Amino acid sequence: MSSTEIQGSLSPASGTPSETPPDLEAAFHSSAVGDLERAVTLWSNLARENPLEAFFAFQKVNALFELDRTAEGVAAFEELQEQERLAEHCRMLHRLFGRGEGPAYSEDFRLVEGGAGRLDRHPDYWSLVKLASGFRHLLLPLKAADGVLVEGLIGKRVGDDECCRVEVDDGENREVVVFNARTIALRSSSHAIRIPLDRRMRPFRLVVLNGASRLWIDGTRVLRSDALVPSRTPGLRLGLVESVDHLDTDFMMGSVRIAVGLKGATPDDFAPCKGWEAWMSRLAQWAVGAGRLDEALAAVDAALGGRPSEAVVTVCAQAAVRLSDDRQSAEAGAIYPASWEDSLQKIAGRLRVLGRPDEADKIATRAKGRGTQAIVCDRVSVLFARAPHRVTQPVEIIRRLMNPTKYQAENYRRAVEDISVELRYGSVLGIIGNNGAGKSTLLRAIAGIVDYEGKIQVNGRSRLLVMGVGIQEELTGKENIRLGCLYLGMRRSEIAKRVPEILEFAELTEAQDLPYRYYSDGMKARLLFSIATSAEPDIILLDELLGAGDVRFRVKATKRMEQLIERSKAMIVVTHNLSFVRERATQVLYMDRGKARFLGDPHRAVDLYFDDNRLAPSATPIEEQKSLSEEI
């Protein structure tokens, strides 16, 4: 079946034959390549010509937000809300933010004290903005609600810290959605959508009903899960919550509405766009033909995540097989991100559930094992002497030779114990844990700096990037750059080219001849970060290199880190920045007292870390505090 035949075989509403709108492919193309002004025009035309298809209206809303035309995007979203007569399907409808002259908060809601914030009034919408660390959330008590729907807009102004939460508990079902800077996750399953919230506002809809949860983002991307067990304090909480390290989160919300009483329906009945699965399958088919492989993967995954018709499943299966063919027939030595394999395996699993085992097996087989191992650690342990100055004394040497096992147990401690992990090319391994857990020690063992027991195999040119290597207090900034680059293994000719670039990025050109000891803490942080990220090895080992400098420099640093990740073939990151771990890591090693506490899914690892390191109680009442933060 050709691409044209497949496109003409679908109707979004019913799966029956229909013609493809003439501007659809042009709209897909404009959105994919970033021609957003043209995309807004095309999606607006499609929405006007097809008023019953909310898919086109949502694409228009998303394009407006991408263009930073926030007021227009909010107005378009509110128009969508008005067109959908949600009140006709529910016993009660609450609007949290309105345009009237009444109170900022509905009488049904109350502000739980304990933090600082502000409710901003804009020309066409309200936005709730967190101003300082501390709990601040709105509470709506619920009893026997028979299902809850929450929708609205959410965005983040700056930063990458945990987290904003929406918690729904109607006494029978409970769900917690965690919004981070670049991921949105369901706490019931740790499933997540990797999507940036710090670039623009995003429409979201959460439905919790009959023991199930559905979360739609941008109208088309969906997360599905079984609901959590209810707590002792039913209610709806829109929470702007502090991070584990007490940093400001700076989230904003707007155009929020809450529908209570969805009895007699299923969560999928409340999808923002009816028949959106068919439109996403068309996007997948177009993206495969246009060579937009990432868009194709995302579209196939989204379409199969809803309630696709047989025709939609057929199109998505063909597109996924084509993607796996392209991956398998790639040139020798080509490295695909590990996320590709994970996405294809996820699609294969969904096709099996949908009754397509043949296509699923074909996709899974072709996707498997294409990534070469970059680093292999097998039962790695690192021992440190409790009293290093004694172990070289003649008496101690004799004692060690007489009974090595007993001497080792009495005089050495295991900073790292029996760690086994594999890192494939195209993947990012995050290592998290409390101070003293052995994270940096393991990284130094992989870099060959400290002795270890076990086996470590590194296939490629690796480099440990860490702040402060080779820095001398009495040398000038320029001299320290040269010394630091030498420690990173650069040649002198390369260093000569790098020095002006590093000085410019660190914003220290005018202070390059000033001794390092006279630099302020911010200047030192900028210089150290700029030196450490100037190298470009195949395999990058990062040790606490995130979040240098002030807010303005951190924006530059984040972009540089993204470029470094894109250029590298594999990466290991030791960090306390849990948002970065959620958003960038393909797997996470959670270490505790030198041992592996957990190895696997990033969201499950971070959730376990939060559970093991609960925040200290605040002034919030105990029951409400527990309900809001028991998952942290």
VOZA-583193 format. One line per field, with one value per residue (C-alpha): residue number from 1; x, y, z; residue in one letter. Coordinates in Angstrom, 1 decimal, always signed. Layout:
residues N
num	NUM ...
xx	X ...
yy	Y ...
zz	Z ...
residuo	a ...
***
This chain:
residues 632
num	1 2 3 4 5 6 7 8 9 10 11 12 13 14 15 16 17 18 19 20 21 22 23 24 25 26 27 28 29 30 31 32 33 34 35 36 37 38 39 40 41 42 43 44 45 46 47 48 49 50 51 52 53 54 55 56 57 58 59 60 61 62 63 64 65 66 67 68 69 70 71 72 73 74 75 76 77 78 79 80 81 82 83 84 85 86 87 88 89 90 91 92 93 94 95 96 97 98 99 100 101 102 103 104 105 106 107 108 109 110 111 112 113 114 115 116 117 118 119 120 121 122 123 124 125 126 127 128 129 130 131 132 133 134 135 136 137 138 139 140 141 142 143 144 145 146 147 148 149 150 151 152 153 154 155 156 157 158 159 160 161 162 163 164 165 166 167 168 169 170 171 172 173 174 175 176 177 178 179 180 181 182 183 184 185 186 187 188 189 190 191 192 193 194 195 196 197 198 199 200 201 202 203 204 205 206 207 208 209 210 211 212 213 214 215 216 217 218 219 220 221 222 223 224 225 226 227 228 229 230 231 232 233 234 235 236 237 238 239 240 241 242 243 244 245 246 247 248 249 250 251 252 253 254 255 256 257 258 259 260 261 262 263 264 265 266 267 268 269 270 271 272 273 274 275 276 277 278 279 280 281 282 283 284 285 286 287 288 289 290 291 292 293 294 295 296 297 298 299 300 301 302 303 304 305 306 307 308 309 310 311 312 313 314 315 316 317 318 319 320 321 322 323 324 325 326 327 328 329 330 331 332 333 334 335 336 337 338 339 340 341 342 343 344 345 346 347 348 349 350 351 352 353 354 355 356 357 358 359 360 361 362 363 364 365 366 367 368 369 370 371 372 373 374 375 376 377 378 379 380 381 382 383 384 385 386 387 388 389 390 391 392 393 394 395 396 397 398 399 400 401 402 403 404 405 406 407 408 409 410 411 412 413 414 415 416 417 418 419 420 421 422 423 424 425 426 427 428 429 430 431 432 433 434 435 436 437 438 439 440 441 442 443 444 445 446 447 448 449 450 451 452 453 454 455 456 457 458 459 460 461 462 463 464 465 466 467 468 469 470 471 472 473 474 475 476 477 478 479 480 481 482 483 484 485 486 487 488 489 490 491 492 493 494 495 496 497 498 499 500 501 502 503 504 505 506 507 508 509 510 511 512 513 514 515 516 517 518 519 520 521 522 523 524 525 526 527 528 529 530 531 532 533 534 535 536 537 538 539 540 541 542 543 544 545 546 547 548 549 550 551 552 553 554 555 556 557 558 559 560 561 562 563 564 565 566 567 568 569 570 571 572 573 574 575 576 577 578 579 580 581 582 583 584 585 586 587 588 589 590 591 592 593 594 595 596 597 598 599 600 601 602 603 604 605 606 607 608 609 610 611 612 613 614 615 616 617 618 619 620 621 622 623 624 625 626 627 628 629 630 631 632
xx	+0.0 +1.4 +1.7 -1.1 -3.4 -2.8 -3.5 -6.7 -7.9 -8.5 -11.2 -10.4 -13.9 -14.8 -11.9 -14.0 -12.6 -12.2 -10.2 -7.1 -7.5 -5.4 -3.3 -2.6 +0.8 +1.9 +0.8 +2.7 +5.8 +5.6 +5.3 +8.1 +10.7 +9.8 +8.0 +5.5 +3.9 +2.9 +1.9 -0.5 -2.2 -2.5 -3.9 -6.3 -7.6 -8.0 -9.7 -12.1 -12.9 -13.3 -14.9 -15.7 -12.0 -10.4 -7.1 -6.5 -7.5 -5.0 -2.2 -3.0 -2.8 +0.5 +2.0 +0.9 +2.6 +5.7 +5.8 +5.5 +2.2 +0.9 -2.2 -3.4 -2.7 -4.6 -7.6 -7.6 -7.4 -10.3 -12.3 -11.7 -13.0 -16.1 -16.8 -16.7 -19.8 -18.2 -20.9 -23.5 -21.7 -21.0 -23.0 -20.9 -18.3 -15.8 -13.7 -10.7 -9.4 -12.0 -12.3 -14.9 -14.4 -15.1 -12.6 -9.4 -10.2 -13.5 -15.3 -14.9 -11.1 -8.9 -5.2 -3.1 -0.6 +3.1 +4.6 +4.7 +3.1 +1.1 -2.0 -1.3 -4.1 -3.4 -5.6 -7.2 -6.2 -4.9 -1.6 -0.5 +3.2 +5.4 +7.7 +9.7 +10.5 +7.9 +4.5 +1.8 -1.2 -5.0 -7.3 -10.8 -12.3 -13.9 -16.3 -17.7 -17.0 -17.5 -14.5 -12.6 -11.4 -8.7 -7.5 -5.7 -2.4 +0.9 +4.4 +7.7 +9.6 +13.2 +15.1 +15.0 +14.0 +11.3 +8.3 +4.6 +2.0 -1.7 -3.1 -6.7 -8.3 -12.0 -12.1 -12.0 -9.3 -6.1 -3.5 -0.6 +0.9 +4.4 +5.4 +9.1 +11.0 +11.2 +9.1 +5.6 +5.1 +2.3 +3.2 +1.0 +3.3 +6.3 +5.4 +6.5 +6.4 +9.7 +8.6 +9.9 +7.7 +10.3 +9.9 +6.1 +2.8 +1.2 -2.4 -3.1 -6.1 -6.1 -9.1 -9.3 -12.3 -13.2 -9.8 -7.9 -6.0 -5.5 -3.3 -3.3 -0.6 -1.0 -4.3 -2.7 +0.0 -1.3 -0.2 -2.3 -2.2 -4.2 -5.1 -3.4 -5.0 -6.9 -5.6 -7.4 -8.0 -9.9 -9.5 -8.1 -4.7 -3.1 +0.3 +3.4 +5.8 +9.4 +12.2 +14.1 +16.9 +14.6 +14.9 +12.2 +10.2 +8.7 +5.8 +2.6 -0.9 -3.8 -7.3 -7.8 -11.2 -12.3 -15.2 -16.5 -19.0 -18.1 -20.1 -21.3 -18.3 -14.7 -11.6 -11.0 -14.5 -13.1 -10.2 -9.7 -9.7 -12.1 -10.4 -7.0 -5.3 -6.1 -4.6 -1.4 -1.1 -1.3 +1.5 +3.5 +3.1 +4.1 +7.1 +8.4 +8.2 +9.8 +12.7 +11.5 +12.3 +11.9 +8.6 +7.5 +8.4 +6.6 +3.5 +3.3 +3.7 +1.0 -1.5 -1.1 -1.4 -5.0 -7.9 -6.9 -9.1 -7.9 -7.0 -4.9 -3.1 -2.3 -0.8 +1.2 +2.5 +3.6 +5.3 +7.1 +8.3 +9.7 +11.5 +13.0 +14.1 +15.8 +17.6 +18.7 +20.0 +21.9 +25.5 +28.0 +29.3 +26.2 +25.1 +21.4 +20.3 +19.3 +16.0 +15.3 +15.5 +13.5 +10.8 +10.6 +10.4 +7.6 +5.7 +6.3 +4.7 +1.7 +1.2 +1.2 -1.6 -3.5 -3.3 -0.4 +2.2 +3.9 +4.7 +5.6 +8.1 +9.6 +10.1 +11.5 +14.0 +15.3 +15.5 +17.4 +21.1 +22.1 +23.9 +27.5 +28.6 +30.6 +31.4 +31.0 +31.4 +31.4 +31.4 +33.4 +34.6 +36.8 +38.6 +40.0 +42.4 +41.0 +44.5 +46.5 +49.6 +49.9 +49.5 +53.0 +54.7 +56.8 +54.8 +51.6 +53.0 +53.9 +50.4 +48.8 +51.0 +50.2 +46.4 +45.3 +41.6 +41.5 +43.8 +41.6 +38.4 +39.9 +41.8 +39.9 +36.4 +34.5 +33.5 +32.0 +30.9 +30.0 +28.6 +27.7 +26.3 +26.5 +26.4 +25.6 +26.5 +23.7 +22.6 +23.0 +23.5 +22.7 +24.1 +22.3 +22.5 +23.3 +26.7 +29.1 +27.3 +30.3 +29.1 +32.2 +34.5 +32.8 +33.2 +36.9 +37.4 +35.8 +38.1 +41.2 +42.1 +41.6 +42.4 +39.5 +38.6 +36.5 +36.4 +35.9 +36.0 +35.8 +35.4 +36.2 +38.0 +36.6 +37.2 +36.3 +34.9 +35.0 +35.2 +38.5 +41.0 +44.4 +43.4 +46.1 +45.1 +48.2 +47.9 +45.8 +42.5 +44.2 +47.1 +44.6 +42.7 +45.9 +46.7 +43.2 +43.1 +46.4 +44.8 +42.0 +44.5 +44.5 +47.5 +49.1 +48.0 +44.4 +44.7 +45.8 +42.5 +40.4 +41.6 +39.7 +36.6 +36.6 +37.3 +34.4 +32.0 +32.9 +32.5 +36.0 +37.9 +38.5 +39.6 +41.9 +45.1 +43.7 +45.0 +42.4 +42.3 +40.8 +37.9 +34.4 +32.7 +30.5 +33.5 +35.3 +32.2 +31.9 +35.6 +35.6 +32.5 +33.8 +37.1 +35.5 +33.0 +35.6 +36.6 +34.6 +35.4 +33.4 +32.4 +31.8 +32.0 +30.5 +30.8 +28.6 +28.9 +25.4 +24.1 +27.2 +27.0 +24.0 +20.6 +21.6 +24.8 +22.9 +20.7 +23.9 +25.4 +22.2 +22.4 +26.1 +25.3 +22.6 +25.1 +27.7 +25.2 +24.2 +27.8 +28.9 +28.3 +27.7 +27.6 +27.7 +26.5 +26.9 +24.5 +22.0 +19.9 +17.0 +15.1 +18.1 +18.1 +14.4 +14.7 +18.0 +19.0 +18.1 +18.8 +19.8 +22.0 +20.8 +23.7 +23.4 +26.5 +28.5 +26.0 +23.5 +20.1 +18.3 +19.3 +16.8 +14.0 +15.0 +11.6 +11.4 +14.9 +14.1 +10.8 +12.7 +15.2 +12.4 +10.8 +14.2 +14.7 +11.4 +11.2 +11.1 +7.5 +6.5 +3.8 +1.2 -1.3 -0.1 -2.9 -2.8 +1.0 +1.1 -1.4 +0.5 +4.0 +3.8 +5.0 +8.0
yy	+0.0 +3.4 +6.4 +8.1 +5.1 +4.8 +8.5 +8.3 +5.2 +7.0 +9.1 +10.5 +10.1 +6.7 +5.1 +5.2 +6.5 +10.3 +12.8 +14.3 +18.1 +19.8 +21.9 +19.1 +18.0 +21.7 +22.3 +19.2 +20.4 +24.0 +22.8 +20.3 +22.7 +25.6 +27.8 +28.7 +31.8 +29.8 +26.9 +29.2 +30.3 +26.8 +25.3 +28.2 +27.6 +23.9 +24.6 +27.0 +24.6 +21.6 +23.0 +19.6 +18.5 +19.8 +18.4 +21.4 +23.9 +22.3 +22.5 +26.2 +26.7 +24.9 +26.9 +30.2 +29.3 +28.2 +31.7 +33.2 +34.8 +33.8 +36.0 +34.8 +31.2 +31.5 +33.1 +30.2 +27.7 +29.3 +29.3 +25.5 +25.2 +27.1 +25.0 +21.8 +21.8 +20.0 +21.2 +19.2 +16.0 +16.7 +17.4 +20.4 +22.6 +24.8 +27.5 +28.4 +31.4 +33.7 +37.0 +38.5 +41.1 +38.6 +37.1 +35.7 +32.3 +30.5 +30.1 +26.3 +26.7 +27.8 +28.7 +26.4 +28.6 +28.0 +29.7 +32.9 +33.4 +35.8 +35.6 +37.7 +39.1 +39.3 +40.8 +37.5 +35.1 +34.5 +32.9 +31.6 +32.2 +30.9 +33.5 +31.7 +28.3 +26.6 +24.9 +26.9 +25.1 +25.4 +22.8 +21.7 +19.1 +16.2 +13.5 +10.8 +12.8 +9.9 +11.0 +14.2 +16.1 +18.9 +20.8 +24.0 +25.5 +25.1 +26.6 +27.4 +30.6 +29.7 +26.9 +23.1 +22.2 +20.0 +20.4 +21.4 +18.9 +18.3 +15.8 +14.3 +12.2 +11.6 +9.1 +6.1 +7.0 +9.0 +10.3 +12.7 +14.4 +15.8 +18.7 +19.4 +21.7 +19.1 +16.1 +15.4 +12.1 +10.1 +9.0 +6.0 +4.4 +6.7 +6.9 +10.2 +12.5 +14.2 +17.7 +21.1 +23.3 +26.1 +27.1 +27.7 +26.9 +23.5 +22.5 +19.5 +17.4 +14.9 +12.5 +10.1 +7.8 +4.1 +3.2 +4.6 +7.7 +9.5 +12.5 +14.4 +17.0 +19.4 +17.7 +14.6 +13.0 +10.7 +8.8 +5.9 +4.2 +2.6 +5.0 +5.1 +3.9 +6.9 +8.7 +9.7 +13.2 +13.3 +16.5 +18.3 +20.0 +22.3 +22.5 +24.6 +22.7 +23.2 +20.9 +18.5 +21.0 +23.9 +25.7 +27.9 +26.2 +29.2 +27.5 +29.2 +28.0 +29.5 +28.8 +26.0 +24.3 +21.4 +19.1 +16.8 +14.0 +11.9 +8.8 +6.6 +7.2 +6.1 +8.2 +7.9 +9.4 +12.7 +12.9 +16.6 +15.6 +13.0 +10.8 +12.4 +8.9 +9.0 +12.4 +11.3 +8.3 +10.6 +12.7 +9.5 +8.5 +12.0 +12.1 +8.8 +9.9 +13.2 +11.7 +13.3 +10.1 +11.6 +13.1 +9.8 +7.8 +10.3 +10.2 +6.4 +6.1 +8.7 +7.2 +3.7 +5.1 +6.1 +4.1 +3.5 +1.9 -1.0 +1.3 +3.5 +0.4 -0.8 +2.6 +2.8 -0.7 -0.1 +3.1 +1.4 -1.4 +1.1 +2.9 -0.4 -1.2 +2.1 +1.5 -2.0 -1.0 +2.0 +2.4 +0.4 +2.4 +4.7 +5.3 +5.8 +7.1 +4.4 +6.1 +5.0 +1.3 +2.0 +3.7 +1.0 -1.7 +0.3 +0.5 -3.3 -3.9 -1.8 -3.6 -7.0 -5.7 -4.5 -8.0 -7.4 -10.0 -10.4 -6.8 -6.4 -9.3 -7.9 -4.4 -5.8 -8.0 -5.3 -2.7 -4.9 -4.8 -2.1 +0.0 -1.0 -1.1 +2.0 +1.2 -2.1 -2.3 -5.8 -6.2 -3.0 -2.2 +0.6 +0.3 +3.2 +2.8 +4.1 +5.4 +5.8 +7.0 +3.7 +1.1 +1.7 +1.1 -2.1 -3.6 -3.0 -4.6 -7.7 -7.9 -7.5 -10.3 -12.7 -12.4 -10.3 -10.9 -10.0 -7.0 -5.6 -6.0 -4.1 -1.4 -0.7 +0.4 -0.1 +3.2 +1.3 -2.3 -4.7 -2.3 -3.7 -1.5 -1.2 +2.0 +1.7 +4.2 +6.7 +6.5 +8.6 +7.1 +9.2 +8.4 +9.9 +9.4 +11.3 +12.8 +10.0 +7.4 +6.6 +8.3 +10.3 +7.5 +5.2 +7.8 +8.2 +4.4 +4.4 +7.3 +5.3 +7.7 +5.4 +1.7 -0.8 -4.4 -6.1 -5.2 -2.0 -1.9 +1.5 +1.3 +4.8 +8.0 +9.1 +12.1 +13.0 +16.6 +18.0 +21.5 +22.8 +20.3 +21.9 +25.2 +27.2 +30.2 +32.4 +31.9 +34.3 +33.3 +32.8 +30.7 +28.5 +27.9 +26.6 +24.4 +23.1 +22.3 +20.4 +18.3 +17.5 +16.1 +18.9 +19.7 +23.2 +24.2 +23.3 +25.1 +28.3 +28.3 +27.4 +30.2 +33.1 +31.0 +30.0 +33.5 +34.8 +32.2 +32.7 +36.5 +37.0 +38.5 +41.8 +39.8 +37.3 +38.7 +39.0 +36.3 +33.6 +34.2 +37.6 +36.2 +36.3 +32.9 +33.5 +34.3 +31.2 +29.0 +30.4 +29.8 +26.3 +25.3 +26.8 +25.0 +21.6 +21.8 +22.8 +19.2 +17.0 +13.3 +10.3 +9.3 +12.1 +11.5 +14.5 +15.0 +17.7 +20.1 +21.4 +24.7 +26.9 +30.7 +33.0 +32.6 +34.3 +32.2 +29.0 +29.5 +29.7 +26.7 +24.6 +25.3 +24.3 +21.1 +20.2 +20.8 +18.7 +15.8 +16.0 +15.8 +13.0 +9.3 +8.3 +10.0 +9.3 +12.1 +12.3 +15.0 +16.1 +17.8 +15.4 +17.2 +16.7 +13.1 +12.7 +14.5 +13.4 +10.0 +6.8 +4.8 +5.8 +4.2 +5.2 +4.5 +4.3 +3.8 +2.5 -0.1 -0.1 +0.8 +0.8 +0.6 +1.2 +3.6 +7.3 +8.2 +5.2 +5.9 +9.5 +8.5 +6.0 +8.7 +11.1 +8.3 +7.7 +11.4 +12.9 +16.7 +18.0 +18.9 +22.5 +24.6 +23.0 +20.9 +17.3 +15.5 +18.0 +17.9 +14.1 +14.0 +16.5 +15.3 +11.6 +10.7 +13.0
zz	+0.0 -1.0 +1.2 -0.7 -0.4 +3.3 +3.9 +1.9 +3.8 +7.2 +8.6 +12.1 +13.5 +12.3 +10.3 +7.1 +3.8 +3.5 +1.6 +3.1 +3.7 +1.0 +3.4 +5.9 +4.7 +4.3 +7.9 +9.1 +7.2 +8.5 +12.1 +11.8 +10.2 +12.5 +10.0 +12.7 +11.2 +8.2 +10.5 +12.4 +9.2 +7.8 +11.1 +11.5 +8.0 +8.7 +12.0 +10.3 +7.5 +9.9 +13.0 +14.4 +14.4 +17.6 +16.4 +14.1 +16.8 +19.2 +16.6 +16.2 +20.0 +20.2 +17.3 +18.9 +22.1 +20.2 +18.7 +22.2 +21.3 +24.7 +25.0 +21.6 +22.5 +25.7 +23.9 +21.3 +24.1 +26.0 +22.7 +22.6 +26.1 +25.3 +22.2 +24.3 +26.4 +29.4 +31.8 +29.9 +30.8 +34.4 +37.5 +38.5 +36.7 +38.6 +37.0 +39.0 +36.9 +35.3 +33.7 +36.1 +38.8 +41.6 +44.0 +42.6 +44.1 +43.9 +47.2 +46.8 +46.8 +49.7 +49.8 +52.0 +53.8 +54.0 +50.9 +48.9 +45.5 +43.4 +41.2 +38.1 +36.0 +32.3 +29.6 +28.8 +31.6 +35.1 +35.9 +39.3 +39.9 +42.7 +44.1 +46.8 +48.1 +50.3 +49.8 +48.1 +46.7 +46.3 +47.8 +46.8 +49.2 +47.3 +48.6 +46.4 +43.3 +40.8 +38.7 +38.3 +35.2 +35.5 +32.5 +31.9 +30.8 +32.5 +31.9 +33.6 +33.3 +34.2 +35.9 +35.8 +39.4 +40.9 +40.7 +40.2 +41.1 +40.4 +42.8 +42.4 +45.1 +45.0 +47.8 +45.4 +42.9 +43.2 +40.7 +41.1 +38.0 +38.5 +36.1 +35.7 +33.3 +30.6 +31.7 +32.8 +34.8 +36.3 +39.8 +39.5 +37.0 +36.6 +32.9 +31.5 +28.4 +27.7 +26.6 +27.5 +29.8 +30.1 +26.4 +26.3 +28.0 +27.4 +27.4 +29.7 +30.7 +33.5 +33.9 +36.9 +36.7 +37.4 +38.7 +35.7 +34.8 +31.5 +30.9 +27.6 +26.7 +23.8 +23.0 +21.4 +23.6 +26.3 +29.3 +30.6 +34.0 +36.8 +39.5 +42.9 +46.2 +47.8 +50.8 +54.0 +52.8 +49.5 +47.5 +44.5 +45.0 +42.5 +44.1 +43.3 +45.4 +46.5 +45.3 +47.4 +47.7 +48.5 +45.3 +43.7 +41.0 +39.2 +37.5 +36.2 +35.5 +33.7 +32.2 +34.6 +34.9 +37.0 +36.2 +39.0 +38.5 +35.4 +36.3 +33.5 +31.2 +30.8 +30.9 +27.1 +26.5 +27.7 +25.2 +24.2 +20.5 +19.1 +16.5 +17.2 +16.8 +13.1 +12.6 +14.5 +12.3 +9.3 +10.8 +11.3 +7.7 +6.5 +8.8 +7.6 +4.0 +4.8 +6.7 +10.0 +12.0 +15.5 +14.7 +13.2 +16.3 +18.6 +16.4 +16.1 +19.9 +20.5 +18.1 +19.5 +23.0 +22.5 +21.2 +17.6 +15.0 +12.9 +10.1 +12.4 +13.8 +10.3 +9.3 +12.5 +12.2 +8.7 +9.7 +12.7 +10.5 +8.0 +10.9 +12.2 +8.6 +8.3 +11.6 +10.7 +7.2 +8.5 +7.5 +9.5 +12.5 +12.5 +16.1 +16.9 +20.3 +22.8 +23.1 +19.5 +20.5 +23.7 +21.6 +19.0 +21.7 +23.4 +20.1 +19.6 +23.0 +22.1 +18.8 +20.6 +23.0 +19.9 +18.3 +15.8 +17.0 +13.6 +13.1 +16.8 +16.6 +13.4 +15.0 +18.2 +16.5 +14.2 +16.9 +19.4 +20.0 +17.5 +20.1 +20.8 +24.5 +25.4 +29.0 +30.9 +34.7 +36.1 +40.0 +40.5 +44.0 +45.3 +48.6 +50.6 +53.5 +56.9 +57.8 +54.6 +56.4 +58.2 +55.4 +54.0 +57.3 +57.5 +60.3 +58.5 +55.3 +57.3 +58.9 +55.4 +54.0 +56.9 +56.6 +53.6 +54.1 +57.8 +57.3 +54.5 +56.5 +59.5 +57.7 +54.5 +53.7 +50.5 +49.0 +46.1 +46.4 +43.6 +41.0 +37.6 +34.8 +31.1 +29.0 +25.3 +22.7 +22.2 +25.9 +29.0 +32.5 +35.4 +38.9 +41.9 +45.6 +48.8 +49.6 +50.4 +48.4 +46.2 +43.0 +42.2 +43.3 +40.8 +38.1 +38.9 +38.7 +35.3 +34.3 +35.5 +38.3 +41.3 +41.7 +41.7 +41.9 +39.2 +35.5 +33.7 +29.9 +28.0 +24.3 +23.0 +23.9 +27.3 +29.4 +33.0 +33.1 +36.6 +38.0 +39.3 +37.8 +37.6 +39.0 +40.8 +43.0 +42.1 +38.3 +36.2 +34.5 +31.1 +32.7 +34.5 +31.3 +29.6 +32.6 +32.8 +29.1 +29.5 +32.2 +29.8 +27.3 +24.7 +22.5 +22.8 +19.3 +20.2 +23.6 +21.8 +19.8 +22.8 +25.2 +23.6 +23.2 +26.9 +28.1 +26.0 +27.1 +30.8 +30.3 +31.7 +28.8 +30.7 +33.8 +32.0 +33.5 +37.0 +39.5 +40.1 +43.9 +43.3 +41.3 +42.9 +43.5 +40.4 +38.2 +39.5 +38.7 +35.2 +34.5 +35.9 +33.9 +30.7 +31.0 +31.9 +28.9 +26.3 +25.6 +23.2 +23.8 +22.5 +26.0 +28.6 +32.3 +34.1 +37.8 +39.4 +36.5 +36.3 +37.6 +37.5 +38.0 +38.2 +36.6 +33.3 +33.0 +33.9 +30.8 +28.7 +30.6 +30.0 +26.2 +26.2 +28.1 +25.5 +22.7 +24.5 +25.0 +21.3 +20.1 +22.5 +21.7 +25.4 +28.7 +32.5 +34.7 +38.5 +39.7 +42.3 +39.6 +39.5 +36.8 +34.4 +35.3 +34.6 +31.3 +29.8 +31.3 +29.5 +32.7 +36.3 +38.9 +42.4 +44.9 +48.7 +50.9 +48.0 +46.8 +43.9 +45.5 +42.0 +38.4 +35.6 +34.7 +35.5 +36.9 +39.2 +40.4 +41.2 +42.9 +45.1 +45.9 +47.0 +49.1 +50.8 +51.4 +52.5 +53.0 +56.5 +57.7 +57.2 +58.9 +56.7 +58.7 +59.1 +57.1 +54.2 +54.3 +54.1 +51.2 +49.2 +49.8 +50.6 +47.1 +47.3
residuo	m s s t e i q g s l s p a s g t p s e t p p d l e a a f h s s a v g d l e r a v t l w s n l a r e n p l e a f f a f q k v n a l f e l d r t a e g v a a f e e l q e q e r l a e h c r m l h r l f g r g e g p a y s e d f r l v e g g a g r l d r h p d y w s l v k l a s g f r h l l l p l k a a d g v l v e g l i g k r v g d d e c c r v e v d d g e n r e v v v f n a r t i a l r s s s h a i r i p l d r r m r p f r l v v l n g a s r l w i d g t r v l r s d a l v p s r t p g l r l g l v e s v d h l d t d f m m g s v r i a v g l k g a t p d d f a p c k g w e a w m s r l a q w a v g a g r l d e a l a a v d a a l g g r p s e a v v t v c a q a a v r l s d d r q s a e a g a i y p a s w e d s l q k i a g r l r v l g r p d e a d k i a t r a k g r g t q a i v c d r v s v l f a r a p h r v t q p v e i i r r l m n p t k y q a e n y r r a v e d i s v e l r y g s v l g i i g n n g a g k s t l l r a i a g i v d y e g k i q v n g r s r l l v m g v g i q e e l t g k e n i r l g c l y l g m r r s e i a k r v p e i l e f a e l t e a q d l p y r y y s d g m k a r l l f s i a t s a e p d i i l l d e l l g a g d v r f r v k a t k r m e q l i e r s k a m i v v t h n l s f v r e r a t q v l y m d r g k a r f l g d p h r a v d l y f d d n r l a p s a t p i e e q k s l s e e i
***
